[in-house]
Amino acid sequence: MMKRTNKGYVQVYTGDGKGKTTATLGLAVRAAGAGLKVFFAQFVKGAEYSEIKALQRYCDLITLKQYGRGCFIRQEPAEEDRRLALAGLEEVEKIMLSGEYRVIILDEINIATHFSLFPVERVLELIAKKPADVELVLTGRSADPRVIEVADLVTEMREIRHYYQQGVKAREGIEK
C-alpha cells in the first residue's frame, strides 16, 4: 500500500523531444481538477499560444503569466529579455512563498538559464526556498546538471522522429 502525502516535489521535464510543455499543461489541468491552485509561468515565451486560450477556461484555479517578448532562440537575447526574465523569476518566488498556489510551473526556465537570462544559481535558490507542500515543475531543453541533481523527478523527452524534419510547420492546436 502506497503512503499518501501532501509533500510537494521538484519535477524537471527536459530533453530535445517534443512534449515538455504539453506534459505540464496536463499536470496543471489535473491539479485544477483536484481543486489545487496552479501558477503557470512561461519564460522566454511572449506570444499567444493555444495553451493560453485553453487555460483561461480554468482561470479560477490556473493563472498563466508570460515573462518574455517572444522566442529569441535563433539569435542572442537582448537586455530586455534578461530584464523580463529576472523580474519574472523574482515575482514567481514571491508567488511561490505566498501560500496561495500548490503547483508552480516554470515553463522554459531551463532555456532561460541556458541562454544566461539569469544564473542557474538563482533557480537553485528558488528550489531551496520551496515550501514543503508546493509542487515545483521546471521545463525546457538543456536543464543544468545541478538542477537535475536536486530534482525529485526528472523526465527526458528524446526525439526519435519528428515531422518537422520533412518541413511540416507548427500546427495550431497541436504544436502551438
C-alpha positions as CSV (number, residue, x, y, z in Angstrom):
1,M,0.0,0.0,0.0
2,M,1.4,3.4,-1.0
3,K,1.6,6.2,1.5
4,R,-0.4,9.3,0.7
5,T,1.4,12.6,1.2
6,N,0.9,16.3,0.8
7,K,4.6,16.8,0.2
8,G,5.4,18.7,-2.9
9,Y,8.2,17.6,-5.1
10,V,10.5,19.1,-7.7
11,Q,9.9,17.8,-11.2
12,V,12.0,18.5,-14.3
13,Y,10.9,17.9,-17.9
14,T,13.9,18.3,-20.3
15,G,15.4,16.9,-23.5
16,D,15.3,17.6,-27.2
17,G,12.0,15.9,-27.8
18,K,8.5,17.4,-28.1
19,G,6.1,17.3,-25.1
20,K,7.6,19.1,-22.2
21,T,5.1,22.0,-22.0
22,T,2.3,19.6,-23.1
23,A,3.1,17.4,-20.1
24,T,2.9,20.3,-17.7
25,L,-0.3,21.5,-19.2
26,G,-1.8,18.1,-18.5
27,L,-0.4,18.3,-14.9
28,A,-2.0,21.8,-14.5
29,V,-5.4,20.6,-15.6
30,R,-5.2,17.5,-13.4
31,A,-4.2,19.7,-10.4
32,A,-7.1,22.1,-11.1
33,G,-9.4,19.1,-11.4
34,A,-8.4,18.2,-7.8
35,G,-9.1,21.8,-6.7
36,L,-5.4,22.8,-6.4
37,K,-4.4,26.3,-7.5
38,V,-1.7,26.5,-10.2
39,F,0.6,29.3,-11.2
40,F,2.0,28.6,-14.7
41,A,4.9,30.9,-15.5
42,Q,6.2,30.9,-19.1
43,F,9.8,32.2,-19.5
44,V,11.1,33.3,-23.0
45,K,7.6,33.0,-24.5
46,G,5.7,36.1,-25.2
47,A,3.1,35.2,-27.8
48,E,-0.5,33.9,-27.5
49,Y,-0.2,30.2,-27.8
50,S,-3.3,27.9,-27.8
51,E,-2.5,26.8,-24.3
52,I,-3.2,30.3,-23.0
53,K,-6.6,30.2,-24.5
54,A,-7.3,26.8,-23.1
55,L,-6.1,27.6,-19.6
56,Q,-8.2,30.7,-19.4
57,R,-11.2,28.3,-19.1
58,Y,-9.7,27.3,-15.7
59,C,-9.0,30.9,-14.6
60,D,-10.4,30.3,-11.1
61,L,-7.7,27.8,-10.4
62,I,-4.9,28.3,-13.0
63,T,-3.1,31.6,-13.5
64,L,-0.7,31.8,-16.5
65,K,1.7,34.7,-17.0
66,Q,4.5,35.1,-19.6
67,Y,7.9,36.6,-18.8
68,G,9.2,37.1,-22.3
69,R,8.9,39.1,-25.5
70,G,8.8,36.1,-27.9
71,C,11.1,33.3,-28.9
72,F,14.6,34.7,-29.5
73,I,16.1,31.2,-29.7
74,R,17.7,31.8,-33.1
75,Q,19.6,34.9,-32.0
76,E,21.2,36.3,-28.9
77,P,18.8,37.5,-26.2
78,A,18.6,41.3,-25.7
79,E,19.0,43.1,-22.4
80,E,15.2,43.5,-22.3
81,D,14.9,39.7,-22.4
82,R,17.1,39.4,-19.4
83,R,15.3,42.1,-17.5
84,L,11.9,40.5,-18.1
85,A,13.1,37.0,-17.2
86,L,14.7,38.2,-13.9
87,A,11.7,40.2,-12.9
88,G,9.6,37.2,-13.7
89,L,11.8,34.9,-11.5
90,E,11.6,37.4,-8.6
91,E,7.8,37.6,-9.0
92,V,7.4,33.8,-9.1
93,E,9.5,33.5,-5.9
94,K,7.1,35.8,-4.1
95,I,4.1,33.9,-5.5
96,M,5.6,30.6,-4.5
97,L,6.2,31.8,-1.0
98,S,2.7,33.4,-0.7
99,G,1.0,30.1,0.1
100,E,-1.8,30.8,-2.4
101,Y,-0.7,28.2,-5.0
102,R,0.1,24.4,-4.6
103,V,1.6,23.9,-8.0
104,I,4.2,26.2,-9.6
105,I,5.2,25.5,-13.2
106,L,8.2,27.3,-14.6
107,D,7.9,26.6,-18.3
108,E,11.1,27.0,-20.4
109,I,13.1,28.1,-17.3
110,N,15.9,25.7,-18.4
111,I,16.1,27.6,-21.7
112,A,16.3,30.9,-19.7
113,T,19.3,29.7,-17.7
114,H,20.9,28.1,-20.8
115,F,20.8,31.5,-22.6
116,S,22.0,33.3,-19.4
117,L,18.9,35.3,-18.9
118,F,19.7,34.8,-15.2
119,P,22.1,32.5,-13.4
120,V,21.2,28.9,-12.6
121,E,22.2,29.6,-9.0
122,R,19.0,31.8,-8.8
123,V,16.9,28.8,-9.8
124,L,18.7,26.6,-7.3
125,E,18.0,29.2,-4.6
126,L,14.3,29.2,-5.6
127,I,14.2,25.4,-5.3
128,A,15.8,25.5,-1.9
129,K,13.1,28.0,-0.7
130,K,10.3,25.9,-2.0
131,P,7.7,25.3,0.7
132,A,7.2,21.7,1.6
133,D,3.6,21.4,0.3
134,V,4.3,23.1,-3.1
135,E,4.9,21.1,-6.3
136,L,7.6,22.9,-8.4
137,V,7.9,21.9,-12.0
138,L,10.6,23.1,-14.4
139,T,10.7,22.6,-18.1
140,G,12.9,23.3,-21.1
141,R,15.7,21.8,-23.1
142,S,19.3,21.9,-21.7
143,A,18.5,21.5,-18.0
144,D,21.5,22.3,-15.9
145,P,23.0,19.2,-14.3
146,R,22.8,20.9,-10.9
147,V,19.0,21.3,-11.3
148,I,18.7,17.7,-12.4
149,E,20.7,16.7,-9.3
150,V,18.3,18.3,-6.8
151,A,15.1,17.3,-8.6
152,D,12.9,14.5,-7.2
153,L,11.6,13.5,-10.7
154,V,13.4,14.0,-14.0
155,T,11.9,13.1,-17.4
156,E,13.9,13.5,-20.5
157,M,11.9,13.8,-23.7
158,R,14.1,12.3,-26.5
159,E,13.3,12.9,-30.2
160,I,13.4,9.8,-32.2
161,R,11.5,11.1,-35.3
162,H,9.6,14.4,-35.9
163,Y,7.8,15.6,-39.0
164,Y,9.5,19.0,-38.7
165,Q,12.4,17.2,-40.4
166,Q,10.1,16.9,-43.5
167,G,9.3,20.6,-43.4
168,V,6.0,20.5,-41.5
169,K,5.4,23.8,-39.8
170,A,4.0,24.1,-36.2
171,R,0.2,23.5,-36.4
172,E,-2.4,25.4,-34.5
173,G,-3.7,23.4,-31.6
174,I,-1.0,20.7,-31.9
175,E,2.4,22.4,-31.6
176,K,1.3,25.9,-31.0
